Amino acid sequence: LGAWREGVRRPCFVQPREGLYAMADIDGKVSLFDAAGALLAHLGENPDPDQRDRADVPLAEITPACFVSPHGLAWAPDGSLYVVEWLEEGRVTKLVPSSRP
């Protein structure tokens, strides 16, 4: 058993899918890892540290395509990823996989 540390700030949930692991990081991002724990990508990483890990940020003030406090996530059968955020107004974001040439 090992620990995944690269690119992790405040992880709170991990969801596997076919050798890919999505991690909700309540500190403003979702990260993707391979089965060995190597960081593949950060999704929606919020560049504003004052907006991370807070429930009181109004939806109107959140930078588009950025997360504030991802708390849970789930893979859909088509490979889309649903991300649930811990916000007073609540927010669920659907990330759709892109096709690669």
C-alpha positions in Angstrom: 0.0 0.0 0.0 1.4 3.4 -0.9 0.4 7.0 -0.6 -0.5 9.4 -3.4 1.1 12.7 -2.7 1.9 14.4 -6.0 -0.5 17.3 -6.6 -2.7 16.5 -3.6 -3.8 19.2 -1.2 -7.0 18.2 0.7 -8.3 15.0 -0.9 -11.7 13.8 0.3 -13.0 11.2 -2.2 -11.6 8.9 -4.8 -13.6 7.1 -7.5 -12.0 4.4 -9.8 -12.9 3.6 -13.3 -11.0 1.2 -15.6 -7.5 2.0 -14.2 -8.2 5.7 -13.8 -8.8 7.3 -10.5 -10.6 10.6 -10.0 -10.0 12.4 -6.8 -12.1 15.2 -5.4 -9.9 17.7 -3.6 -11.9 20.0 -1.4 -9.2 22.6 -1.9 -10.5 23.6 -5.3 -9.7 20.9 -7.9 -10.3 17.4 -9.2 -7.3 15.3 -10.0 -6.9 12.3 -12.2 -4.4 9.5 -11.4 -3.3 6.3 -13.0 -3.4 2.9 -11.2 0.2 3.5 -10.0 -0.8 6.8 -8.4 0.9 9.0 -11.0 -0.7 12.3 -11.5 -2.3 12.7 -15.0 -4.1 16.0 -14.8 -5.9 18.5 -12.6 -9.4 19.5 -13.7 -11.0 22.8 -12.9 -8.2 23.9 -10.5 -9.2 27.2 -9.0 -6.4 29.8 -9.2 -7.9 31.9 -6.4 -6.9 30.5 -3.0 -9.5 32.7 -1.3 -12.2 30.7 -3.1 -11.0 27.2 -2.3 -12.5 25.0 0.5 -15.3 27.5 1.3 -19.0 26.8 1.3 -20.0 30.5 1.3 -18.8 31.5 -2.2 -21.8 32.6 -4.3 -22.2 30.8 -7.6 -22.1 34.2 -9.4 -18.6 34.8 -8.1 -17.0 31.5 -9.1 -14.6 31.6 -12.0 -16.2 29.6 -14.9 -14.7 26.1 -15.3 -13.2 26.3 -11.8 -14.1 24.3 -8.7 -14.4 25.7 -5.2 -14.9 22.7 -2.9 -15.3 19.4 -4.8 -16.6 16.9 -2.2 -17.8 13.9 -4.1 -17.8 12.5 -7.7 -19.1 9.7 -9.7 -18.4 8.2 -13.2 -21.3 7.8 -15.6 -21.3 4.7 -17.9 -20.4 7.0 -20.9 -17.2 8.2 -19.1 -18.6 11.5 -18.0 -17.6 12.6 -14.5 -20.1 14.2 -12.1 -18.6 16.4 -9.5 -20.6 17.5 -6.4 -19.4 20.6 -4.5 -19.9 21.5 -0.9 -21.5 25.0 -1.4 -24.4 26.8 0.3 -26.1 27.1 -3.0 -24.9 23.6 -4.1 -23.5 22.7 -7.5 -23.1 19.6 -9.6 -20.9 19.8 -12.6 -20.8 17.2 -15.5 -17.4 16.8 -17.1 -17.7 15.2 -20.5 -14.7 13.3 -21.9 -13.1 14.8 -25.0 -12.4 12.7 -28.1 -8.8 12.3 -28.9 -7.5 11.9 -32.5 
